[in-house]
Amino acid sequence: MVNASPPSLTPFDFLDEVQARTPGQSRLLMCIQCGTCGGSCPSGADMEHTPRSIFAMIRADMREEVLRSNTPWYCVSCYYCTVRCPQDVHITDIMYTLKRMAVDARLYEEPAAPDFSKVFINWVENYGRAFELGLMSQHMLRHNPFGVLKIADMGLGMVTKGRMAFTPKRIRGIQGLKAIIARAKELEAVHA
């Protein structure tokens, strides 16, 4: 009788891949599951899983579930989670990695998630920074118009307390940023 040996996969194949594809040191293994990231996230309420949950799912080799999740797509790249992480896990960089992996594997289903990224990128390309009020308003009106009512009080409070701008402001040197972005797109097209 011949025993068929299982494939040589370890339970950490997905974890290793995420770490390898994240530029620099992701420090993913340092996550202590404290929840500071999810509690800090301005988009956390719309995420299917908190970043902490996503990291546990990565460790559990739940590749498809992670890459189908809307969590990375709702990351607005504010880096608040990364700054507040007591273990210095590079959360935002990991979210970028997961977006790239989901696109490569064609595993995102909800058009709202990639659209959120496109809206965010549009604000950054035109103003040099995110405009949270415009980002959330534009996105919510397209994909969840009644959801605006849920966050209206919070948004108004942030605007009145000066925590969020009522109108977008361009950075100084926007033309320089646009030149950098144009060059990056050229290089990306060459290497695609």
FENRA-V746253 format. One record per run of one state. SS is the DSSP state (H for helix, E for strand, - for the rest). FROM is the first residue (numbers start at 1). TO is the last residue. If there is no record, write none. Layout:
ss | from | to
SS | FROM | TO
SS | FROM | TO
//
This chain:
ss | from | to
- | 1 | 12
H | 13 | 21
- | 22 | 27
H | 28 | 30
- | 31 | 35
H | 36 | 40
- | 41 | 43
H | 44 | 46
- | 47 | 50
H | 51 | 59
- | 60 | 62
H | 63 | 68
- | 69 | 70
H | 71 | 74
- | 75 | 79
H | 80 | 84
- | 85 | 90
H | 91 | 105
- | 106 | 110
H | 111 | 127
- | 128 | 131
H | 132 | 143
- | 144 | 146
H | 147 | 160
- | 161 | 173
H | 174 | 191
- | 192 | 192
//
